[in-house]
Amino acid sequence: MTEVMTEPKHVSIVQLNKAALTALAAGDLVAANQESPIRLTPYCAGPHWSSVWRMRSEQVATDPASAAWITGIVWDDDRQLAVGRAGFHGPPDGDGRVEVGYAIDPAHRRRGYARAALELMLDRAAHDPQVRIVRATVSPTNLASRNLVGQYGFVQVGEQLDPEDGLETIYEITSDEART
């Protein structure tokens, strides 16, 4: 039976260096753990995330300053456990827009981790003067994420066809509204 969240989670989003990102993209958990400041799980290096890690390692190689913004590991501070990934797709663009992204290991879903990670990202966006708009793109079939972003005031502003993820609904909120 799936455990339902009963109290807020204490999480961090731990950024990884280029070597750890590259190792994860290759599915090499041993090498990734040698580079990571935290213990990564087999799920972190699974094939379902390799394209994200590949994209982010290439991004850091091209733009080292993006490393502080991109996808990292959702770390349960209390349990000392990697439970997912979360972060921005990159630093703020020319319009001051950042896009959030998150995915929680199925073994740890419905326990508040996505909410806690989203709150960390919204707090960062709300306190960074470069950020004016926070975007979330969600599959129309992902009811849990649609409900989550809706609870934080995100408003649907359009749709897009993502080459990897298919049809996505675009939601946005201003950084002023992002204050949690």
N, C-alpha and C positions, 0 to 999 in steps of 0.2 A: 504494500500500500504506500502511496506517495505521502510523505510528510508535508503538512501544510505549515507555512511560516506562522510562528506565534509571537515572535519579537523581532525588532529590527536587527539586521545583520551589520556587523562591523567589518567592512571590507576596504581594501586598497586596490588601486590599479597599478600594478608593478610593470614599469617599462623595461623592455629587453634591449640588449645591444644588438648590433647588426649581425654578429656571429651567431647569437642565439636565434635570431629571426631566420637566418639562412639555414641553420640546422633544423629548425622546426619545418621550414618549407620543404626540406629534403626528407622529413619524417624521421630524423635522427635524434631520438630522445636523449641518448647518452651524451652526444656532443652539445645538445641544447642545455642539458642540466649542468654541464661543465662551465657554461657561460652565464647561466641564469643566477640571479641573486636569491631565487626561491626554488623549491623543488617542484618541477613540472610533472604532470601525470601523463600516462600514455594517451589519454584523450586529447591533450594539448598538441600532440604530434601526429594526430590521426589524419587521414586523407581528406576529411571533411573541412579541415582548416588550412591545408597546405597552400591553397591559392591565396588566402588572406596573408599568410606569412610571407609568401613569395613576393606579393605586391608590396608589402610593407618593407621588406628588406631592400628591394629595389628603390623604393621611395627614400629610405634613409641613405642609401648610397648616392643618390642624386641630390638630395636635400638633407644634409645632416641635421639641420635645425628642426626638421619635422619629427625627429625621434622623440621629443618631449610631448608630442601630441598624439601620436598614432596608437593603434591597438596594442594593449598590454594584457597582462594576466589579471583576472579578477581573483584576488587572494583573500580568503576568509582569515581575518586577523586572529580570531579566537581559536579556530580549529587548526590554523597553520596549514591550509590546504588550498591548492589551485582549483577553482570551481568553474572557470570560464574565461572568456576574453571580452575586453571592452576598451573603447577609446574613440578618438575622433579619426576621421578619415585623413586628416591632415590639419595643419595650422589654418587659421582664418584666411579665407580667400580675399580678393580685392573688395568684395562687398561686406566683409566682416562676418561671413557665414562659415560655420563649422557644421559637420555632420557627425552625429553619434552613431556608434555601432556596438552591438553587444550580442553575445551568444553564451548561454550557460550549458555546461555539460548536462545531458539528460538525467544523469544520476543525482543532480543537485537542483533540478528545476522545482518551481512552486514552493520555494523556501525563502524568497525575498532577495535573492542575489541580483537579479536583473534590476529590480527597483533600486537597490543600494548602489549599484554601479551607475545607473542613470542619474541618481541624485548627486553622485560625485562629479559626473561630467557637467550636469546643469550648474552646480555650484562653481565649478571652474569657469564655465562660460560666463556666468553672471558677474564674476569678479575680474574678468580680463577685459580691459578697455578696448582691445582690438575686436572683440566679438560683439556683433549686433544681432545676429540671427542664429538660432540653433535648428538644425534640420534632422529629421529622422525619416528614413524610407523603410517601409514595411510591406511585406507581401500581404495582399488582401485576404489571404487565407490564414495569416498568423494572428488569430484573435487575441492571444495573450499580449503580444506586443502592441497591437492596436489599442487595446484597453489600457495598457500601461501608459503609453504616450498621451492618451486622452485624459488620463487622471492628472497629468502635469500641464494641461492647457494647450498642448499642441493642436494646431488646426490644420485640416487638410487643405493643401494649396494646389494639388495636381497629381499627376501620375507620370511614371516613366517606365520604359522598358530597359531593364538592366541586362547586359549581355550574359551575365552569370546567373543572376537570381530571378530573371523573368520580370513580370509585371510587378511594380511597386507603387504604393500610394505614398505621396510626399506630404509630410507634416512639418510645420514650422512653428516656432515660438520666438519672440524677441528675447534678447538677453535679460532685459528688465523683468519680463514675465517668468524667466527661468529661475529666479530666486526661490529656493525651496524653504 
